[in-house]
Amino acid sequence: MSLDLYGSRYEPSRLFNPWETFMHRDESKHVADSKAQFRLGHFVHPSPTPTSPTATQPPLPTVTSQEVVELFLTHGSHRLDDAIPHQQQILKDFMKATIARSPVAPTSAPQNNYIDDLKSTPVSDIALLDDRNNHEGCSRKYDKHCSDCYIVSKKMAIRDLCTHLEGERKTAQGSVDRRIMFIPNLTPHGALLLAATCARRSAVPLRDFLHRYLGRQHTFSVRTSWGFFTEFHISYHAIRLGPIETTTDPRIVSGKSLRQSAPLPLRSQTGNDEDLYYHEAQTSSLCWGPDETFWTELFLVDTYFGSEQNLGTYLENPLLTIPGNGFDPPLGGRKLMKEPVFDPREYFLMKIDRRTEQVATEYRALVETFNKRMEDYAIEVRIVFQDDDQRKHTQTLSNVIETIHTFVDCISGIIDAWESFSRHEIVLFTRHAPEKLKWPDMLTRINRNMTELDRLRKLLITKRELFRSKLESLHTVSSLSQTDTAVKQGNDLKTLTKMTVYVAFPLLFTTAFFSMSFANPPYPWAVFICVLFMVGVVNYIVAETWGNGGEVMVRWVVVKLRS
């Protein structure tokens, strides 16, 4: 093993390219993804093997949605993991929403299969599908029709996509070498469709991918086993105008929206009347295949808050002269597909390049708007040294700090995931791909987007420290104010005690004395006043002369008053 001193972090160069296995086409490895009988939904009730060449296989029993979900969630699980509770719980809760709660039918009555359940999904539950083969000398890039091309490129409802995916990836023009499924706002029925129609060997990677998508994880990775798996997840926040009722995620998991939305703080404090909200969002991609000439791309995006409003025209733009030359959905409609990309590694970098640019743009708008509000509020709160009785500024500062922390954590997750990818898997796109001259430019743009995200993160951290310091100052002043109030209350109690000792005690003693039956002088009021004066003088002399004794008396009276 040689040592490459010019490589990143002096990593030992690999003599063997792990991607080399996938550079050559082997159609025997395509069967598991192409043939319908290898789909996961067909393994719920496997058909028996015929006993003779003339025997026919009986039709498969009805496969219900519940059976598909249970098989998908347990397929490939290890015995050591079976005892662990709540594994991939969010995926379980999400997919089990597809199980119909219909009344139990008689045992003789046929049950609905998962295809029937998918047919009941609304038309608004859509996906963009692009199937095409790869062949030499295609004339489509010259805006001409090509009879050797097989292309299905259109927007489809989930219930219609199910029928298409149930078929085999074999056509008169050859196999479907590249399949792209672009699904906005994945619903439980969409997840059921993916689970039922995926190849059995792809079930575990697909299940892990969906779990990471639902859980808003950050990942950039390339894995290899029987095939390759390129995957990334980018979680971010997007700012949009209200009202919140029209931009809330309608997907419900465990009684709450899958993606959360909240008002951007400091609206009333800064005099900015814009009804602004920030929304959780996720962009996820999984590309897999037995070799780089035959692969599938699954791309999931959250658009419920108003993102990519023109995605319905990506593939069916009426201005297109040739059907199938539409805009590439995973690239956000940035590139026309009259020259489609068939290299999965290059496509992986193109997707990250485009989507990190989108995330950097979203965060730039969000952070700069939020920063303007924070600067205006900082001017207001700078002269405030003590909070009011309602703790208005304390509550506002706490909300701002919590929101900043949410944004910083998400941005840090993106940057950390990319740095981890750069330390390990990136050699598949650099050292093991020296002939790819376009890739370094894409990597440079991605790093530039990460630098921009890091700048925004540092800006937020600076503001967080500023407001945290102000919040601590208000807490300190509040504590001192409470201490001063307690001291004043103690002094007032001490004064009350002295009044009790010097005034109330002689008065009570004299009154009690003259209330007795034998105390009946001829001039009662004159004697009463004289006795009261004498008792008061004696009480004062005793209290002031004895000093500590007086203090002891005071403390004793205080205890009695409090009890």
C-alpha positions in Angstrom: 0.0 0.0 0.0 1.5 3.3 -1.1 1.2 6.6 0.6 -0.3 9.6 -1.2 1.2 12.7 0.5 -0.8 15.0 -1.7 -4.2 13.5 -0.8 -6.6 14.8 1.7 -5.4 14.2 5.3 -2.6 11.9 4.0 -5.0 9.0 3.5 -3.3 5.9 2.2 -4.2 5.5 -1.4 -6.2 2.4 -2.3 -4.7 0.1 -4.9 -8.2 -1.2 -5.7 -11.0 1.0 -6.8 -14.2 -0.2 -4.9 -16.3 1.3 -7.7 -14.6 -0.7 -10.4 -17.0 -3.6 -9.8 -20.0 -1.5 -11.0 -18.4 -0.1 -14.1 -19.2 -3.1 -16.3 -22.7 -4.1 -17.3 -23.9 -7.6 -16.2 -27.5 -8.2 -17.1 -27.7 -11.3 -15.0 -27.6 -9.0 -12.0 -30.5 -7.0 -13.2 -33.0 -9.8 -12.9 -33.8 -9.2 -9.2 -34.8 -5.6 -9.9 -36.5 -6.2 -13.3 -38.7 -9.3 -12.7 -42.0 -8.8 -10.9 -41.7 -12.0 -9.0 -38.8 -10.7 -7.0 -40.8 -7.7 -5.6 -41.3 -7.7 -1.9 -45.1 -7.8 -2.2 -44.8 -11.2 -3.9 -42.9 -12.7 -1.1 -45.8 -12.4 1.4 -47.4 -15.6 0.0 -44.8 -17.2 -2.2 -46.3 -19.5 -4.8 -45.5 -23.3 -4.7 -43.1 -24.7 -7.2 -44.9 -26.7 -10.0 -44.5 -30.5 -9.8 -44.3 -31.0 -13.6 -43.3 -29.0 -16.6 -47.0 -28.8 -17.6 -48.2 -27.8 -14.2 -49.2 -24.2 -13.7 -48.7 -22.1 -10.6 -51.8 -21.1 -8.8 -52.4 -17.4 -8.5 -50.9 -15.7 -5.5 -53.3 -15.2 -2.5 -54.5 -11.7 -1.8 -51.7 -9.5 -0.3 -53.2 -7.0 2.1 -51.6 -3.7 3.1 -51.1 -4.9 6.6 -49.1 -7.9 5.4 -46.9 -5.7 3.1 -46.2 -3.3 5.9 -45.3 -6.0 8.5 -43.0 -7.8 6.0 -41.3 -4.5 5.0 -40.7 -3.5 8.7 -39.4 -6.9 9.7 -37.6 -8.1 6.5 -33.9 -8.8 7.2 -34.1 -8.1 10.9 -31.7 -9.8 13.2 -32.7 -11.9 16.2 -30.5 -9.8 18.5 -32.5 -6.8 17.5 -36.0 -8.3 18.0 -36.0 -7.6 21.7 -35.2 -3.9 21.3 -38.4 -1.8 21.6 -39.4 1.2 19.4 -36.9 0.5 16.6 -37.6 2.9 13.7 -40.8 3.8 15.5 -41.5 6.9 13.4 -41.5 4.7 10.2 -43.8 2.2 11.9 -46.3 4.9 13.0 -46.1 6.5 9.5 -46.7 3.3 7.5 -49.3 1.8 9.8 -51.6 4.7 8.9 -52.2 2.9 5.6 -53.8 -0.1 7.2 -57.5 0.2 6.6 -59.7 0.3 9.7 -62.6 -1.4 7.9 -65.1 -3.8 9.6 -64.0 -7.4 9.7 -65.4 -9.3 6.7 -66.6 -12.9 6.8 -63.8 -15.4 6.2 -65.3 -16.4 2.9 -65.4 -12.9 1.6 -62.3 -11.7 -0.3 -60.2 -9.0 1.3 -58.8 -6.0 -0.4 -55.2 -6.2 -1.4 -52.8 -3.3 -1.2 -53.4 -2.4 -4.8 -57.1 -1.7 -4.0 -56.0 0.4 -1.1 -53.7 2.4 -3.3 -56.4 3.0 -5.8 -58.3 4.9 -3.1 -55.6 7.5 -2.7 -56.5 11.0 -3.8 -55.4 12.3 -7.2 -53.4 15.1 -5.5 -51.0 12.4 -4.2 -48.6 12.5 -7.1 -45.2 11.5 -8.3 -43.0 12.4 -11.3 -41.7 9.3 -13.1 -38.9 9.2 -15.7 -38.1 5.8 -17.2 -35.7 5.6 -20.1 -33.1 3.3 -21.7 -29.6 4.1 -22.7 -28.2 3.5 -26.2 -25.6 4.9 -28.5 -26.3 7.5 -31.1 -29.5 8.9 -29.7 -30.8 11.8 -31.8 -32.9 13.3 -29.1 -30.1 15.7 -28.1 -30.5 17.2 -31.5 -34.2 17.8 -31.0 -35.2 14.8 -33.2 -37.3 11.8 -32.5 -35.5 8.6 -31.8 -37.2 5.2 -32.5 -34.6 3.4 -30.3 -35.6 5.3 -27.2 -38.0 4.0 -24.6 -39.2 6.9 -22.5 -42.0 7.3 -20.0 -41.7 10.7 -18.5 -44.8 12.2 -16.9 -46.6 13.2 -13.8 -48.7 10.3 -12.3 -51.0 9.8 -9.4 -49.7 7.3 -6.8 -52.5 4.9 -7.7 -51.5 5.0 -11.3 -47.8 4.7 -10.5 -48.5 1.5 -8.7 -49.8 -0.2 -11.9 -46.7 1.0 -13.7 -44.2 -0.2 -11.1 -45.9 -3.6 -10.9 -44.7 -4.4 -14.4 -41.3 -5.6 -15.5 -38.4 -3.2 -16.5 -38.2 -4.8 -19.9 -39.4 -3.2 -23.1 -39.2 -3.7 -26.9 -36.4 -1.2 -27.0 -34.5 -2.9 -24.2 -34.5 -2.6 -20.4 -35.3 0.5 -18.4 -31.8 1.4 -17.6 -32.6 4.5 -15.5 -35.7 5.0 -13.4 -36.3 8.2 -11.5 -39.1 8.6 -9.0 -39.6 12.1 -7.7 -42.2 12.2 -4.9 -43.2 15.5 -3.2 -44.5 15.2 0.4 -44.4 11.5 0.7 -47.6 10.1 2.2 -48.1 6.7 4.0 -49.7 5.3 0.8 -46.7 6.4 -1.1 -44.4 4.6 1.3 -46.7 1.5 1.0 -46.2 1.7 -2.8 -42.4 1.8 -2.5 -42.4 -1.1 0.0 -44.6 -3.4 -2.1 -42.8 -2.8 -5.4 -39.2 -2.7 -4.3 -37.0 -5.7 -4.9 -36.6 -8.0 -1.9 -32.8 -7.4 -1.7 -33.4 -3.6 -1.7 -36.0 -3.6 1.1 -33.5 -3.0 4.0 -31.7 -0.1 2.4 -35.1 1.4 1.4 -36.5 1.0 4.9 -33.5 2.7 6.5 -33.7 5.5 3.9 -37.4 6.2 4.7 -36.6 6.2 8.4 -33.9 8.7 8.0 -36.2 10.9 5.8 -39.0 10.9 8.3 -36.6 11.5 11.2 -34.9 14.5 9.5 -31.4 13.1 9.7 -28.3 14.6 7.9 -26.4 12.1 5.8 -24.1 12.0 2.8 -23.0 8.5 2.0 -22.0 5.9 -0.6 -22.2 2.2 0.3 -21.4 -0.9 -1.6 -22.5 -4.5 -1.2 -24.3 -6.5 -3.9 -24.7 -3.1 -5.6 -24.1 0.5 -4.9 -26.2 2.9 -2.8 -25.6 6.6 -3.0 -27.7 8.5 -0.4 -28.1 11.9 1.1 -30.5 13.7 3.4 -30.5 17.4 3.9 -32.8 18.9 6.6 -33.3 22.6 6.6 -35.7 25.4 7.5 -37.5 27.7 5.0 -39.2 31.0 5.6 -42.6 31.8 4.0 -45.4 34.2 4.4 -48.5 33.2 6.3 -51.3 32.4 7.0 -50.1 29.3 8.8 -53.3 27.5 8.0 -52.3 27.2 4.3 -48.7 26.2 4.9 -49.0 23.5 7.6 -47.9 20.0 6.8 -51.1 17.9 6.5 -49.3 14.6 7.2 -50.0 13.5 10.7 -47.8 11.1 12.7 -48.6 10.3 16.4 -51.1 13.1 16.6 -49.0 15.9 15.3 -47.7 17.2 11.9 -44.7 15.3 10.5 -43.0 18.6 9.8 -43.4 21.5 12.3 -44.0 25.2 11.5 -43.6 28.1 13.9 -43.9 31.9 13.7 -40.6 33.8 13.2 -39.9 35.6 16.6 -39.8 39.3 17.2 -42.6 40.3 14.9 -44.4 42.6 17.4 -41.2 43.8 19.2 -39.6 45.2 16.0 -42.7 46.7 14.4 -42.4 44.4 11.4 -46.0 43.4 10.5 -45.0 40.7 8.0 -46.7 37.4 9.0 -43.6 35.2 8.6 -43.2 31.6 9.6 -40.3 29.1 9.4 -41.0 25.5 8.3 -39.1 22.2 8.7 -38.2 20.7 5.4 -36.2 17.7 4.0 -34.6 16.7 0.8 -33.6 13.1 0.5 -32.1 11.0 -2.3 -31.4 7.3 -2.6 -29.9 5.8 -5.8 -29.1 2.1 -6.1 -28.4 -0.5 -8.7 -26.3 -3.6 -9.4 -24.1 -1.6 -11.8 -23.9 1.9 -13.1 -25.7 1.0 -16.3 -28.9 -0.1 -14.5 -30.1 1.9 -11.5 -33.1 3.5 -9.7 -33.3 6.9 -8.2 -35.8 7.8 -5.4 -36.0 11.5 -4.6 -38.2 12.8 -1.8 -38.8 16.5 -1.2 -41.0 18.5 1.2 -42.9 21.2 -0.7 -46.0 21.6 1.6 -45.0 25.1 2.6 -45.0 26.4 -1.0 -41.7 25.2 -2.4 -41.2 24.2 -6.1 -44.7 25.3 -7.0 -44.0 24.6 -10.7 -42.9 21.0 -10.2 -46.0 19.8 -12.1 -44.5 21.2 -15.3 -41.0 19.8 -15.0 -41.8 16.9 -17.3 -44.8 18.1 -19.2 -43.9 21.6 -20.2 -46.1 22.6 -23.2 -43.2 24.6 -24.6 -41.2 21.4 -25.2 -40.9 20.4 -28.8 -40.0 16.7 -28.1 -41.8 14.8 -25.3 -39.4 13.4 -22.7 -37.0 16.4 -23.0 -38.4 18.0 -19.9 -36.6 19.4 -16.9 -34.9 17.1 -14.5 -37.0 17.0 -11.2 -34.2 16.0 -8.7 -32.2 19.0 -10.0 -35.1 21.3 -9.3 -35.8 21.8 -13.0 -32.4 23.3 -13.6 -31.3 21.0 -16.5 -33.1 19.7 -19.6 -33.2 15.9 -20.1 -32.6 15.9 -23.8 -29.1 14.8 -22.7 -29.9 12.7 -19.6 -27.2 11.8 -17.1 -26.7 8.0 -16.9 -23.7 8.0 -14.6 -25.0 7.6 -11.1 -21.9 9.1 -9.4 -22.1 12.2 -11.6 -25.8 12.5 -11.0 -25.2 12.2 -7.2 -22.8 15.2 -7.3 -25.2 17.2 -9.5 -28.1 16.6 -7.0 -26.0 17.6 -4.0 -24.7 20.7 -5.9 -28.2 21.9 -6.8 -29.8 21.0 -3.5 -27.1 22.5 -1.2 -27.4 25.7 -3.3 -31.1 25.7 -2.6 -30.6 25.1 1.1 -28.0 27.9 1.3 -30.4 30.3 -0.5 -33.3 29.3 1.9 -31.1 29.8 5.0 -29.7 33.1 3.7 -33.2 34.5 3.4 -34.2 33.1 6.7 -31.1 34.2 8.7 -30.9 37.6 7.2 -34.5 38.4 7.9 -34.2 37.0 11.4 -31.0 38.9 11.9 -32.6 42.2 10.9 -35.3 41.6 13.5 -32.7 40.7 16.2 -30.7 43.9 15.5 -33.8 46.1 15.8 -34.7 44.3 19.1 -31.2 44.6 20.4 -31.4 48.4 20.1 -34.6 48.3 22.1 -33.4 45.9 24.8 -30.0 47.6 25.2 -31.4 50.3 27.5 -33.5 47.8 29.5 -31.7 46.8 32.7 -34.7 45.4 34.6 -37.6 43.4 33.3 -41.2 44.3 34.1 -43.5 42.3 36.3 -44.7 40.1 33.4 -41.1 39.2 32.5 -41.8 40.2 28.9 -38.2 40.6 27.8 -37.2 37.4 29.6 -39.7 35.4 27.7 -38.8 37.1 24.4 -35.1 36.5 24.8 -35.7 32.9 25.7 -37.8 32.3 22.6 -35.2 34.0 20.4 -32.3 31.9 21.9 -34.3 28.7 21.5 -35.1 29.5 17.8 -31.4 30.4 17.1 -30.4 27.1 18.7 -32.8 25.2 16.4 -31.3 26.8 13.3 -27.7 26.4 14.4 -28.2 22.7 15.2 -29.7 22.0 11.8 -27.0 23.9 9.9 -24.3 22.2 11.9 -25.8 18.9 11.0 -25.5 19.6 7.3 -21.9 20.8 7.6 -20.8 17.9 9.9 -22.4 15.3 7.5 -20.5 16.8 4.5 -17.2 16.9 6.4 -17.6 13.3 7.4 -18.3 12.4 3.8 -15.3 14.4 2.7 -13.0 12.4 5.0 -14.2 9.0 3.8 -16.3 8.4 0.7 -15.2 11.3 -1.4 -12.3 9.4 -2.8 -14.8 7.7 -5.1 -15.3 11.0 -6.8 -11.7 12.3 -6.8 -8.9 9.8 -6.6 -10.8 7.0 -8.2 -12.3 9.2 -11.0 -9.4 11.2 -12.4 -10.9 11.2 -15.9 -14.1 13.0 -14.7 -13.1 16.6 -15.5 -16.5 18.2 -14.5 -16.6 16.7 -11.0 -14.0 19.0 -9.4 -16.0 22.0 -10.3 -19.1 20.5 -8.7 -17.2 19.7 -5.6 -15.9 23.2 -5.4 -19.5 24.6 -5.7 -20.7 22.3 -3.0 -17.8 23.4 -0.7 -18.7 27.0 -1.4 -22.3 26.3 -0.4 -21.0 24.8 2.8 -18.9 27.8 3.5 -21.9 30.0 3.1 -23.9 27.9 5.5 -21.0 28.1 8.0 -21.0 31.9 7.7 -24.7 32.0 8.5 -24.2 29.7 11.4 -21.4 31.9 12.9 -23.7 34.9 12.5 -26.4 33.1 14.5 -24.0 32.0 17.1 -22.8 35.6 17.6 -26.4 36.8 18.1 -27.1 33.9 20.4 -24.2 34.9 22.7 -25.3 38.5 22.7 -28.9 37.7 23.7 -27.8 35.0 26.2 -25.6 37.6 27.9 -28.5 40.1 28.0 -30.8 37.4 29.4 -28.3 36.5 32.2 -28.0 40.3 33.0 -31.8 40.5 33.4 -31.7 37.4 35.6 -29.0 39.0 37.7 -30.9 42.3 38.1 -34.1 40.4 38.8 -32.3 38.4 41.6 -30.8 41.6 43.1 -34.2 43.2 43.0 -35.8 40.3 44.7 -33.1 40.4 47.4 -33.6 44.1 47.9 -37.3 43.6 48.2 -36.7 40.8 50.8 -34.4 43.2 52.8 -37.0 45.9 52.7 -39.6 43.5 53.9 -37.3 42.5 56.8 -36.8 46.1 57.8 -40.5 46.8 57.7 -41.0 43.7 59.9 -38.3 44.9 62.3 -40.0 48.3 62.6 -43.3 46.7 63.2 -41.8 44.6 65.9 -40.3 47.6 67.6 -43.7 49.3 67.6 -45.1 46.2 69.2 -42.5 46.2 71.9 -42.4 49.9 72.6 -46.0 50.9 72.1 -48.3 47.9 72.0 -46.9 46.0 74.9 -47.2 48.9 77.5 -50.7 49.6 76.2 -51.8 46.0 76.4 -50.3 45.6 79.9 -52.0 48.8 81.2 -55.3 47.9 79.7 -55.2 44.4 81.1 -54.3 45.8 84.5 -57.2 48.2 84.6 -59.6 45.6 83.4 -59.3 43.8 86.7 -62.0 44.3 89.3 -59.8 45.6 92.1 -58.3 48.4 89.9 -61.0 51.0 90.5 -59.2 54.4 91.3 -61.3 57.6 91.8 -59.9 59.2 88.7 -59.5 56.3 86.3 -58.4 58.1 83.1 -55.8 60.2 84.9 -54.4 57.2 86.7 -54.6 55.1 83.4 -52.5 57.7 81.5 -50.0 58.0 84.3 -49.5 54.2 84.7 -49.3 53.9 80.9 -46.6 56.5 80.8 -44.6 54.9 83.6 -44.8 51.4 82.1 -43.8 52.8 78.7 -40.7 54.5 80.2 -39.7 51.5 82.2 -40.2 49.2 79.1 -38.1 51.5 76.9 -35.3 51.8 79.5 -35.1 48.1 79.9 -35.2 47.4 76.2 -32.5 49.9 75.3 -30.3 49.2 78.3 -30.1 45.5 78.0 -29.3 45.7 74.2 -28.9 42.1 73.3 -31.7 41.3 75.6 -33.9 43.7 73.7 -32.8 42.1 70.5 -33.7 38.7 71.9 -37.1 40.0 72.9 -37.6 41.5 69.4 -36.7 38.1 67.8 -39.1 36.3 70.2 -41.9 38.6 69.3 -41.1 38.2 65.6 -41.3 34.4 66.0 -44.6 34.7 67.8 -46.0 37.1 65.2 -45.0 34.8 62.3 -46.5 31.8 64.0 
